[in-house]
């Protein structure tokens, strides 16, 4: 059965409800331990080090009630010594400091939350086994270079989600590619001239069905369209009906 996305329309408000989380293609994350410093104001913190177990690690968005907003200078320097392999950075983080992952020799993949807007010089220098960096948000600003050639030639592919901005054919000298999830995605939703519109994005030439219903508690899905995603996307529009208070949409792969 195809994967689904749902969208609710109530009066003038449009709300996209994702029924399934994006598959991150990583094993389950282990509970990790971090060193940190409290930033000015006492409400946010900066990660300054990691001393937890090896494997796949997820930085929490909050520690002791404070929001994690930064990864500090050389925070994960030489983290190959504890076997760090895959790392997820939460959406709460806005900046990654200089040399943050310098010489993380075992780091293979990195998922960067959509909140990151700035990355410091040499953040991923000498990460010889880093193959993919997945960005959830727009392209961040780089303070200098990210990778170096001195010991370990950089090889990662920079992956980004559809609907995000600032990406080109390369980023920081590395090739880019679209981050294709395991299911169709709804992006760029809008209401204009009495119509609801959105773009369906997924694999090129995949066939999808767009359905609608008015009640998720007891859904009766009505097929509105079946289309092939030429070039990987489809623009869809549907007239709003004044006698319907709420309407839900789903997109299924066939």
ZICOR-V150252 format. One record per residue. RES is the residue in one letter. PHI is phi in whole degrees, -180 to 180 (none if undefined). PSI is psi in degrees with one decimal (none if undefined). Layout:
<<RES:PHI:PSI> <RES:PHI:PSI>>
This chain:
<<X:none:137.6> <X:-67:156.0> <X:-76:159.1> <X:-133:153.3> <X:-128:145.6> <X:-122:149.7> <X:-138:133.5> <X:-109:133.9> <X:-118:120.3> <X:-133:110.7> <X:54:-118.9> <X:-98:4.0> <X:-102:136.0> <X:-114:129.7> <X:-132:123.7> <X:-93:124.3> <X:-112:112.7> <X:-85:121.1> <X:-84:-20.0> <X:-132:139.3> <X:-73:153.5> <X:-66:131.2> <X:-72:123.4> <X:-94:-3.7> <X:61:31.0> <X:-129:151.9> <X:-65:173.8> <X:-60:140.7> <X:-80:146.5> <X:-93:154.9> <X:-70:131.3> <X:-119:165.8> <X:-123:139.8> <X:-135:146.8> <X:-89:147.6> <X:-155:162.6> <X:-123:148.4> <X:-88:128.3> <X:-78:167.6> <X:-57:135.7> <X:100:-22.3> <X:77:8.5> <X:-106:-14.8> <X:-131:160.5> <X:-135:161.0> <X:-117:128.6> <X:-72:128.2> <X:-117:-9.9> <X:-175:168.0> <X:-137:132.3> <X:-133:20.6> <X:-85:-170.0> <X:-73:167.0> <X:-75:166.3> <X:111:-134.3> <X:-103:122.5> <X:-124:138.0> <X:-118:121.7> <X:-72:128.8> <X:-72:153.6> <X:-79:-20.4> <X:-140:142.9> <X:-133:124.2> <X:52:40.1> <X:81:-1.1> <X:-107:142.4> <X:-76:134.3> <X:-85:112.6> <X:-116:-13.1> <X:-145:151.7> <X:-111:120.4> <X:-80:177.3> <X:-57:122.4> <X:55:31.4> <X:-59:-37.7> <X:-114:21.9> <X:-54:128.6> <X:62:31.5> <X:-73:-0.2> <X:-65:-18.4> <X:-69:-24.0> <X:-109:11.3> <X:76:25.0> <X:-61:124.4> <X:-115:-54.2> <X:-127:137.2> <X:-133:137.8> <X:-116:128.2> <X:-103:128.3> <X:-74:165.6> <X:-65:-20.3> <X:-69:-23.4> <X:-76:131.1> <X:-110:-19.9> <X:-143:146.9> <X:-120:122.7> <X:-74:168.0> <X:-60:139.6> <X:56:24.4> <X:-57:-37.4> <X:-120:24.9> <X:-58:129.2> <X:60:33.5> <X:-82:80.4> <X:-64:-24.4> <X:-97:-6.8> <X:-66:122.7> <X:-105:-35.8> <X:-150:155.0> <X:-143:130.2> <X:-109:121.0> <X:-105:124.7> <X:-64:160.9> <X:-72:-10.1> <X:-81:-15.6> <X:-70:122.1> <X:-118:-12.8> <X:-144:136.2> <X:-129:129.8> <X:-77:166.8> <X:-58:134.2> <X:66:23.0> <X:-57:-34.0> <X:-119:28.3> <X:-65:136.5> <X:61:33.0> <X:-94:83.1> <X:-67:-22.2> <X:-108:7.8> <X:-73:116.2> <X:-105:-29.6> <X:-144:137.3> <X:-121:121.0> <X:-103:117.6> <X:-102:126.9> <X:-87:-17.6> <X:-121:-161.2> <X:-70:163.2> <X:-62:126.7> <X:-81:165.0> <X:-81:138.3> <X:-108:129.6> <X:-92:72.7> <X:108:-128.4> <X:-111:159.5> <X:-110:-33.4> <X:-122:155.0> <X:-129:163.7> <X:-109:1.5> <X:-61:-50.7> <X:-114:-45.6> <X:-123:110.6> <X:-59:134.6> <X:-68:141.0> <X:-138:0.7> <X:-70:149.7> <X:-96:133.2> <X:-92:113.9> <X:-105:137.0> <X:-136:153.9> <X:-83:147.6> <X:-62:146.7> <X:91:-11.4> <X:-89:163.8> <X:-123:165.0> <X:90:1.9> <X:-94:144.7> <X:-127:-159.3> <X:-70:-20.9> <X:-145:161.1> <X:-144:123.5> <X:54:34.1> <X:84:0.3> <X:-110:149.4> <X:-68:149.4> <X:-111:161.1> <X:-155:150.8> <X:-67:139.1> <X:-87:101.0> <X:-89:120.8> <X:-85:-179.4> <X:-83:1.6> <X:-151:162.3> <X:-63:151.8> <X:-121:144.8> <X:-100:124.1> <X:-134:166.7> <X:54:51.0> <X:-77:140.5> <X:-157:160.5> <X:-120:128.8> <X:-151:127.9> <X:52:43.9> <X:78:14.0> <X:-128:146.7> <X:-97:135.1> <X:-136:147.5> <X:-157:166.7> <X:-110:133.5> <X:-98:126.7> <X:-125:135.3> <X:-170:-147.9> <X:-74:141.1> <X:-59:132.3> <X:71:9.0> <X:-73:149.9> <X:-102:128.7> <X:-128:156.1> <X:-120:134.2> <X:-106:121.7> <X:-119:162.4> <X:-142:150.2> <X:-150:171.5> <X:-114:-3.2> <X:-151:112.4> <X:-77:-23.4> <X:-66:-35.4> <X:-139:71.1> <X:-72:139.7> <X:-127:94.5> <X:-77:132.6> <X:-111:122.9> <X:-72:122.9> <X:-98:-34.4> <X:-162:147.6> <X:-127:122.0> <X:-141:157.0> <X:-95:132.8> <X:-81:80.7> <X:-63:130.1> <X:59:19.9> <X:84:7.4> <X:-151:162.0> <X:-149:129.4> <X:-92:126.2> <X:-122:141.0> <X:-136:146.4> <X:-146:133.2> <X:-70:133.6> <X:-73:140.7> <X:-112:125.0> <X:-66:-22.3> <X:-89:2.1> <X:-114:116.2> <X:-74:-41.7> <X:-132:144.5> <X:-143:136.5> <X:-113:144.4> <X:-121:148.8> <X:-137:152.8> <X:-123:125.6> <X:-119:142.6> <X:-85:140.3> <X:-111:none>>
